Amino acid sequence: MVPSVPPLPKEVVYPVLIVGFFISFFYVFVLLQENKEKTPRASYFPKVAFVIPAKNVEKYIEKCIKCVLEQEYKNKIYIVVVNDASQDTTREKVESLMKKSYHLREIILLERKKSLGKKAPVVNTGLRYVLKNLDVELVAVLDADTFIEKDVLVKACSYFQHDDKIAAITCPLLPHKPKKFLEKMQYVEYVMAMFFRKLLSRINALCFTPAFSIFRTSFFKEAGLYNENTWTEDFDIALRVRSRFYKIIQIEGKAWFIAPDTWSKLRKERVRWAHGTFQALLKDYRYMISPKYGTVGTFFLPVTVLLGLALIMVAFMIVVYGIFSSFINLLHNLSLGWRPSLELKINLFDISVFLSDPRVILGFFALFLSILFLVFAQKYTRGKINLFYYFVFIIPFSWFLAYTQLEGLIRYIFKLKMTWGKMH
């Protein structure tokens, strides 16, 4: 006879729900606050350098560079492409663009003969060149598979002009023309993520510098270049910005990137992100979880990141346990002679008992909050989400993301081998 498995005690489930609602209510509170932010008028147009790390990006590099060439910007823009030992026609694509002449635009190609399999050393090659050879006040780091709107640089400069404490600026980032199911799931994810990052920016708690970010050149002179010993160099540099009490803000505008199109690529990317996140918060920047660092140290890092990641992983394990226990209990009942019946009996008493369960009530309330955030997220990013894909994202796809966080934590704790995956 197959033994039965007991259900999880309520003492395990309720703390997860309480923590989730606490984080959600905080974001609701921020959302309901009066938004006094106004885009300042631009009259500040310093010289800018774009650093573009490029490895095997023959499909995207021309479009990426042309988006920079076509910026509606009145001053000189240098485009420093760092070819990281590409084995395709990336270098030839860049050289073909260099043969043309552009007003107030200059393309510079740097070559790395050997790739180290990480992005940070490639970016640092470009930054060293900029700091040594170019007299610019701003430097942007742009992934070669990312495309930016024409006016995003002008918008960024207006903020730099009016606030000396801003060291870095980013903008909403969304998958480019999602077609496959996996790409559509990531589109939903990024629409929601960009909305929450905007709320974090509103309370000066933003701590992200993703695939497109613009920095004051003076910051790199003061704080040094990217950390080459982490798997999340963009999160690490964001923490270094905040550790020096500078601001990071997310402005209006938009950028698009090429999202991973296979489960294998996405898993490697998210495990790498999780590994780097745990490294940063459990080793390199533990000291920042402190009131000294404002909302970053009191809410974002300890609550949204650490507690939020713990919540996601625990919820994932609860789901796994629930599926496992249901399967074992089914086998147990079958071994006792129970046979399933197709007869469906539903009465008002059973329905009322079900709906009076606190977990069901909290579940419906969580669904209401989720829809509320979805509505505002679509309004902010100007992106439309099909409700079917949204609910698929909430349930099965989010479990996959939770698994990658758990794997990243295990790999960090036990120092298991990490790889970048197919780097570009």
C-alpha positions, 0 to 999 in steps of 0.5 A, spaced: 500 500 500 502 506 498 503 511 504 499 518 504 502 524 504 500 530 509 498 537 506 502 543 508 500 546 514 497 553 514 503 556 518 507 555 512 502 558 507 500 564 510 507 567 512 508 567 504 501 570 503 502 575 508 509 577 505 507 577 498 501 582 500 506 587 504 510 588 498 504 589 494 501 594 498 507 598 498 507 598 491 500 600 491 501 606 496 507 608 491 502 608 485 497 612 489 501 618 491 501 624 487 506 624 481 509 631 481 514 628 476 515 633 470 520 632 464 525 638 464 526 642 458 532 640 455 538 645 453 544 641 455 547 637 450 554 635 451 558 630 447 556 623 448 560 616 447 556 610 446 560 603 448 557 597 444 560 590 446 559 586 440 560 578 439 557 574 434 551 580 432 551 580 425 544 580 425 543 586 429 549 590 430 547 595 424 540 596 426 543 598 433 548 603 431 543 606 426 539 607 432 544 611 435 546 615 428 539 617 428 538 620 435 535 627 435 541 630 438 545 636 437 552 635 439 557 630 437 556 622 438 562 617 438 560 610 437 565 605 440 564 598 438 568 593 441 568 587 437 570 581 442 573 576 437 567 575 433 567 569 429 561 571 424 561 578 420 560 583 426 567 586 424 565 587 417 558 590 418 561 595 423 567 597 418 561 598 412 558 603 416 565 606 418 566 608 410 560 612 410 560 620 413 555 622 418 554 629 421 556 630 428 557 622 428 563 618 429 564 610 429 570 607 432 572 600 432 576 596 437 578 589 437 579 584 442 583 578 440 581 573 445 574 573 448 573 571 456 566 569 455 563 575 459 561 582 458 564 586 463 571 586 460 569 588 453 565 594 456 571 596 460 575 596 454 571 601 451 570 605 457 578 605 458 578 608 450 573 613 452 576 615 458 583 616 455 581 619 448 575 622 448 573 628 452 565 627 453 561 628 459 556 622 458 557 615 456 552 610 454 553 602 455 548 599 450 548 592 448 549 590 441 542 587 440 538 593 443 535 598 439 533 605 442 528 611 440 530 617 437 529 622 442 531 618 448 538 621 449 535 628 449 530 626 454 536 623 459 540 629 458 535 634 460 535 630 467 542 630 468 542 638 467 537 639 473 540 634 478 547 633 479 546 627 484 543 623 478 549 618 476 545 614 471 539 614 467 535 608 464 529 607 460 523 602 459 526 596 456 522 591 452 523 585 447 523 586 440 517 584 436 515 578 440 512 572 436 514 565 439 510 563 445 517 564 450 518 571 447 511 573 449 511 571 456 518 575 456 514 581 454 509 580 459 514 580 464 518 586 462 512 590 461 510 589 469 518 589 471 518 596 467 512 599 471 515 597 478 522 599 476 518 606 475 515 606 481 522 604 485 524 610 481 519 615 483 521 613 491 529 614 489 529 606 490 531 604 483 537 600 483 538 597 475 542 599 469 540 594 464 542 593 457 541 601 455 544 605 461 547 612 460 552 614 466 556 621 467 563 620 465 565 622 472 562 616 475 567 612 472 573 616 474 571 616 481 568 609 482 572 605 477 570 600 471 565 594 471 566 588 476 569 583 471 568 578 477 561 577 477 555 574 472 551 581 473 555 586 472 550 591 470 546 590 477 553 590 480 555 597 477 548 599 479 549 598 487 556 601 486 552 607 484 547 607 490 553 605 495 556 612 493 549 616 494 548 617 487 541 616 484 539 612 478 532 614 474 528 611 469 525 616 464 520 616 459 522 613 452 523 606 450 528 601 448 527 594 445 532 588 445 532 581 442 529 576 447 532 569 448 528 564 444 529 558 447 528 555 454 535 553 454 538 560 453 533 563 458 534 558 463 542 560 463 540 567 462 536 567 469 540 562 473 546 567 471 542 573 473 540 569 480 547 567 481 550 574 480 544 577 485 546 573 490 553 574 490 552 581 490 547 581 496 550 576 500 557 577 499 559 584 495 554 589 498 551 586 504 553 593 508 548 596 503 542 593 507 541 599 512 537 605 513 543 609 511 542 608 504 535 610 504 529 606 501 534 602 497 537 599 504 530 599 507 526 597 502 528 595 495 534 590 497 532 587 504 524 586 502 523 587 494 530 583 492 532 578 498 525 577 501 521 577 494 526 572 492 525 568 498 518 568 497 518 566 490 522 560 491 518 558 497 512 559 493 515 554 488 517 549 493 510 549 496 507 548 489 512 542 487 510 539 494 502 540 492 503 537 486 507 531 489 503 530 495 496 530 490 500 524 486 502 520 492 495 521 495 492 519 488 496 512 488 494 511 496 487 512 494 487 507 488 491 502 492 485 502 497 480 500 492 478 507 491 476 508 483 474 515 480 467 517 479 465 521 473 458 523 477 459 531 479 455 533 485 455 541 487 451 544 492 451 551 495 453 548 502 460 546 498 461 552 495 460 557 501 465 553 505 470 553 499 469 561 498 469 562 506 476 559 506 481 565 508 486 562 502 481 563 497 479 570 499 486 572 499 487 568 492 481 573 489 484 579 492 491 577 490 488 576 483 485 583 484 491 587 485 494 583 479 489 586 474 490 593 477 498 593 476 497 590 469 492 596 467 497 601 470 503 597 467 500 597 460 498 604 461 505 606 463 509 602 457 504 603 452 504 596 451 498 591 450 498 584 453 493 579 452 489 576 458 490 569 456 498 570 456 498 574 462 495 568 466 499 563 463 505 568 465 502 568 472 502 561 473 506 556 469 511 561 467 512 564 473 514 557 476 519 556 471 522 563 473 522 561 480 526 555 479 532 559 475 532 563 482 533 556 486 538 553 481 542 560 481 542 560 489 544 553 489 550 554 484 552 560 488 552 556 495 556 550 492 560 554 488 558 550 482 560 551 475 557 557 471 557 559 464 554 565 460 551 561 455 551 563 447 554 570 449 552 576 444 
